[in-house]
Amino acid sequence: MDAVVANYPTHHRDAISDDARRVRNALLERGLETPLIDNGLNREEKFQRISDAFTEITRTLGLDLTDDSLCDTPDRIAKMYVDEIFAGLDYGEFPKVAVIDNKMQVEEMVLIDDIDLVSTCEHHFVTIDGSARVAYIPGERIIGLSKINRIVRFFAQRPQVQERLTQQVLVALQTLLETEDVAITINATHYCVKARGVMDSNSSTRTTALGGAFKSIPSTRAEFLR
């Protein structure tokens, strides 16, 4: 347990929910957690350091921070990083999950399609824009449908590679639902491909993670992928 705690910032250890702790531990055990270190910084300290860093970046690029259009840019970026697009680095922000007993004895696939997804490439810190399809076959538990969207969003709000993001959502739902019968596919455009480098504006990337019946039963897998 000490090794798990050491991988998470100290000022949030007591703030995270039991569900968040279980999910984090499951990801750590499988080597799927986003690489994190305990830097001991609180929200205000992170904000100030990022703002200072972007002040230096903008000056290095030769931009005039006395201009009224640019003067607040470092603070805007710091707020965006800490409170918005990278909020998923903080397990204190893990969505409150409504999981209930499957009293209705639902046995068929539950599928949510076209979940909007915006993330950030950890290699270049530019946008990943796409959608996710998530399905599970209920066992003893079922989950509130909007919570699936929120879990996708939580893990998307990190510097990411799409392959890891896909696996993180899979493991999180398997942990919370206590079943292996979960599947996810993500289709996304990477702006590190679209806006720089090869500058290919047409290609997209699809990743899929399958568990339980979705992996072992061809007809179930085909129904999900179709």
C-alpha positions in Angstrom: 0.0 0.0 0.0 2.9 2.4 0.7 4.0 2.1 -2.9 0.6 3.1 -4.1 0.3 6.1 -1.7 3.8 7.3 -2.8 2.6 7.7 -6.4 -0.1 10.3 -5.5 0.2 13.9 -4.3 0.1 14.1 -0.5 -2.5 16.9 -0.2 -5.2 14.7 -1.9 -4.6 11.4 -0.1 -7.4 12.0 2.4 -9.7 13.8 0.0 -10.4 11.1 -2.6 -13.4 8.8 -2.5 -13.2 5.0 -1.9 -14.2 4.5 -5.6 -11.4 6.8 -6.8 -9.0 4.9 -4.5 -10.0 1.5 -5.9 -9.8 2.7 -9.5 -6.3 4.3 -8.9 -5.0 1.1 -7.2 -6.3 -1.1 -10.0 -4.6 1.1 -12.6 -1.3 1.0 -10.6 -1.5 -2.7 -10.3 -1.8 -3.1 -14.1 0.8 -0.5 -14.9 -1.8 1.7 -16.6 -1.7 4.8 -14.3 -0.6 8.1 -15.8 3.0 8.7 -14.7 2.7 10.9 -11.6 5.1 12.2 -9.0 4.4 13.7 -5.6 5.6 17.3 -6.0 3.7 18.5 -2.9 2.2 21.5 -4.7 -1.3 22.7 -3.9 -3.6 24.3 -6.5 -2.4 27.9 -5.9 1.2 26.9 -6.1 0.7 25.0 -9.4 -1.3 28.0 -10.8 1.5 30.4 -10.0 4.3 28.2 -11.3 2.5 27.6 -14.6 1.7 31.3 -15.0 5.3 32.2 -14.4 6.5 29.6 -16.9 4.2 30.8 -19.6 5.2 34.4 -19.0 8.7 33.3 -19.8 7.6 31.3 -22.8 5.6 34.2 -24.3 8.5 36.6 -23.7 11.0 34.1 -25.3 8.7 34.0 -28.4 8.9 37.8 -28.6 5.3 38.5 -27.7 4.5 41.8 -25.9 2.8 41.0 -22.6 1.9 44.7 -22.1 -0.6 44.4 -24.9 -4.2 44.2 -23.6 -4.8 41.1 -25.7 -1.9 39.2 -24.2 -1.4 40.5 -20.7 -3.6 37.9 -19.0 -2.6 35.0 -21.2 -0.2 33.3 -18.7 -2.9 33.3 -16.0 -5.5 32.1 -18.5 -3.3 29.2 -19.5 -2.5 28.3 -15.8 -6.2 28.3 -14.9 -7.0 26.1 -18.0 -4.3 23.6 -17.1 -5.0 23.3 -13.4 -8.8 23.6 -13.3 -10.0 22.4 -16.7 -8.1 20.3 -19.3 -5.8 18.6 -16.7 -8.3 18.3 -13.9 -8.3 14.5 -14.3 -4.8 14.4 -12.7 -6.5 15.1 -9.4 -8.4 12.0 -8.0 -10.2 14.5 -5.7 -12.1 15.4 -8.9 -13.1 11.7 -9.7 -16.8 11.7 -10.5 -19.2 10.6 -7.8 -20.4 7.2 -9.1 -23.9 5.9 -8.7 -23.7 2.1 -8.9 -26.7 0.1 -7.7 -27.7 -3.5 -7.4 -29.0 -5.1 -10.6 -32.5 -5.7 -9.2 -34.1 -5.6 -12.6 -31.9 -8.6 -13.7 -30.7 -6.8 -16.8 -28.6 -9.3 -18.8 -28.2 -7.7 -22.2 -25.6 -5.2 -23.3 -25.8 -1.6 -22.2 -24.1 0.6 -24.8 -23.5 4.4 -24.9 -22.3 5.7 -28.3 -20.9 9.0 -29.4 -19.5 10.2 -26.1 -17.7 13.5 -26.8 -14.1 13.3 -25.9 -11.4 16.0 -25.8 -8.0 15.2 -24.4 -4.4 16.4 -24.8 -1.5 14.6 -26.4 1.2 14.2 -23.7 4.0 14.3 -26.4 3.2 17.8 -27.8 0.4 19.1 -25.5 -2.0 19.7 -28.3 -5.6 18.6 -28.6 -7.0 15.1 -29.2 -10.6 15.4 -30.4 -12.9 12.5 -30.8 -15.6 10.2 -29.5 -15.9 7.0 -27.4 -18.3 4.1 -27.5 -18.6 2.2 -24.2 -20.6 -1.0 -23.4 -20.9 -3.4 -20.5 -23.0 -6.5 -19.7 -24.5 -6.1 -16.2 -23.7 -8.6 -13.6 -24.6 -7.9 -10.0 -24.3 -4.1 -10.5 -25.4 -1.4 -12.9 -24.2 2.2 -13.2 -25.9 5.5 -13.9 -25.5 6.2 -17.6 -24.2 9.7 -17.2 -21.4 8.4 -14.9 -19.9 6.5 -17.9 -19.6 9.8 -19.8 -18.1 11.5 -16.7 -15.5 8.7 -16.3 -14.5 9.0 -19.9 -14.1 12.8 -19.4 -12.1 12.4 -16.2 -9.4 10.3 -17.8 -9.5 12.4 -20.9 -8.6 15.5 -18.8 -5.0 14.5 -18.6 -1.9 14.5 -20.8 -2.6 11.3 -22.6 -1.8 8.7 -25.2 -4.9 7.3 -26.7 -4.0 3.7 -26.0 -3.6 4.3 -22.3 -6.7 6.4 -22.1 -8.7 3.5 -23.6 -7.4 1.0 -21.1 -7.9 3.4 -18.2 -11.6 3.7 -18.9 -11.9 0.0 -19.3 -10.2 -0.8 -16.0 -12.1 1.9 -14.1 -15.5 0.5 -15.2 -14.5 -3.1 -14.6 -13.4 -2.1 -11.1 -16.6 -0.1 -10.3 -19.0 -2.7 -11.9 -17.1 -5.7 -10.5 -17.2 -7.4 -13.9 -14.8 -8.1 -16.8 -17.6 -7.7 -19.3 -16.7 -4.1 -20.5 -15.7 -2.8 -23.9 -14.6 0.6 -25.2 -13.5 2.0 -28.5 -12.2 5.5 -29.1 -11.9 7.2 -32.5 -10.1 10.5 -32.4 -8.2 13.1 -34.4 -4.8 14.1 -33.1 -3.8 17.7 -33.7 -0.1 16.7 -33.3 -0.7 14.9 -36.6 -3.1 17.4 -38.1 -1.5 20.7 -37.2 2.2 19.9 -37.1 4.7 17.3 -38.5 3.0 15.4 -41.3 0.0 17.8 -41.2 -2.5 15.1 -42.2 -5.9 16.7 -41.7 -7.9 13.6 -42.7 -6.6 10.6 -40.7 -8.1 9.5 -37.4 -7.0 6.9 -34.8 -9.1 4.1 -33.4 -8.2 2.2 -30.3 -10.3 -0.6 -28.7 -10.1 -2.4 -25.3 -12.2 -5.5 -24.7 -12.8 -7.5 -21.6 -14.7 -10.6 -20.6 -17.4 -11.7 -23.0 -16.5 -8.9 -25.4 -13.1 -10.6 -25.9 -14.0 -14.3 -25.6 -17.4 -14.4 -27.5 -17.2 -13.5 -31.2 -20.9 -12.6 -31.5 -20.8 -10.2 -28.5 -17.6 -8.6 -29.8 -19.2 -8.2 -33.3 -22.4 -6.6 -31.8 -20.3 -4.0 -29.9 -18.0 -3.2 -32.8 -20.9 -3.1 -35.3 
